[in-house]
Amino acid sequence: MDTQTAYYLVAGALILIGLLGTVLPVLPGLPVMFAGMLLAAWTDDFQRIGVLTLVVLGVLVVLSIAVDLLSSVVGAKRVGASNKALWGAGLGGVVGIFFGLPGLVAGPFLGAAMGEMSNGKEWRDASRVGFGTWVGLALGAALKVALAFTMLGVFGLALWLD
């Protein structure tokens, strides 16, 4: 196997791992996909995947990172969360990363609920805010999957058009 084939295999593996990372929260999905696409473009000396395509793919990655960071906070805000709940949702999301999938699901919910309770709310009202946070996360995950398939479409179209 020559070096170029090895690079393409690594690029394909990165793209596949990145795609899995959109649903497996321990992997930074879209940045890994972008790394694979960039490697494929570099391997081909940017002949079929040019700068414009890479810029579009990079913008989609930045958008996915923003979606990741803001989805739980926006969900909490939509149900009338206090600032303490918003901070709790963000902190719970960061802490939840260290506990895998259960932590990523429960962290923002518990953080938002605890933030509301520290603001004097009863558990019932606080859990409603926590649920809104979780809905925001679910919508954020759906958006990341959509962005991943958009990236695949842009990448595939650039290959096909050349």
N, C-alpha and C positions, 0 to 999 in steps of 0.2 A: 504494500500500500504506500502510495506516495504522500508527501507532506500535505499537498493541497486537498486530497481526499480526507486525510485525517482532520484537517481544519473544518471541512464541511461536515464531517460526522460530529465533531465537537459542537459546531454551530447548531446543527439539528437537535442535538441532545439538550443544549441550553434553551432552545426555543420550546422544546417539549416540556422540560422541567419548569420553565417559566409559565407555560400554559397551565400546568398542574398547580403552580403556585398561586394562581388566581382563586383556586378553591381550597387549597391547603395553606392555611394562614402562616405556617412557619417559614414559608419560602417567599422571598420578595419577587413575586411573579413577573410583572411587566418589566422591571429593570433587568431581570435575567433574560427574558425574551429579547429585549433590546440588545443585550450583550451578544446573544447568538446571532441576531440579524446584523449587527455591526461586524462581527467576525466573518460572517458569510460575505458581506460587502467588501471587506478588506481583502479576503482571500481571492476575490475576483477583481482586485485592483479597482473597485468602485465602478466597474464597467456597466453593470446592470442595475445596481442599487447605488444611486448617486446621492449627492449632498442634500438635495431637496427632499428626497424620500426619507433620508435619515433625520432631517430636521422635523418633518411631520411625525415620524415615529417617536422622536425625542419629546415633542410637545405632548403626544399621547401618554408617554410615560410620566411626565410631570403632572399632567392632569390626573392620572391614576394615583399618584402620591397624594395630591390634594384631596381626592375622593377618600382615600384611606384615612387621612388625618381629620377630615371634617365630617364624615358621615355620621358618626355617633353623636357628635356635638350638635349637628343640625337636627338630628332626630329628637334629641332632648329638648332643644329650643322650640321645636314645633308643638310640643305638649306643655309649654309654659314653664320650663325648668328655670330655676334660679341660677345665678352665676356660680354658686357653690356646686350645684348639680352639674353644670357644664364643666367646671374644673374637675369634679369627681369623675365624670365620664371620660375625660381625656386621660386623667391619671390612671383610672381603672383599665383603660385600653393599653396603656404603656406597661403597667404591672402585669396585665393579663398575658402579654406576649411570652412571659417566662413560664407560663403554665399550659402552653400548647393551645389546642382548640377549645377545651373547656374554659380556659382563662380568657381567651379572646372573646368568647361568647358571654361569659359571666362578668368579666372585669368591668366593662363599661356600664352594664346594667347595675351592678352592685355599687360602682363608684358614683353613678348618678343618684341612685337611691339613698346612699349614705350622705351625699351632699345635700339632698333635699331634707333628710332627717336632721342633719346638723343645722338646717335652716328653720327647724321647728315644725316640719310637716309630719303627719302621721304616716305609718308604714304603707297604708293603702294609696295615699296620694304619691308617696315617694316611689312606690313600685310602678305606678302609672308612668312616671317620668322615666324610670328604668326601662320599661317596656318600649316607650318611644325611642329611647336610645338604641335598643336592640333592633327595632324596625329600621332605624337609620343605618345601622350596620348591615342589615340584610339588603337594603336597597343599594348601599355602597358596594357590597360584594357583587350584586347583579350588574352594576355599572362597570366594575373592574372586568368582569367576564366579557361584557360588551366591548370594552376598550381593547381587550386582548384579541378578540376576533376582528376588530377593526384594524389592529396592527397587522394581523395575519393577512387580511384582505389587501391592505396597502402594500405590504411586502410582496405578496403573490402577484398583485397587479403590476408592480414595478418589474418583477421578473418576466411576466408574461408579455408585457408591452415591448420589451427589448428584443 
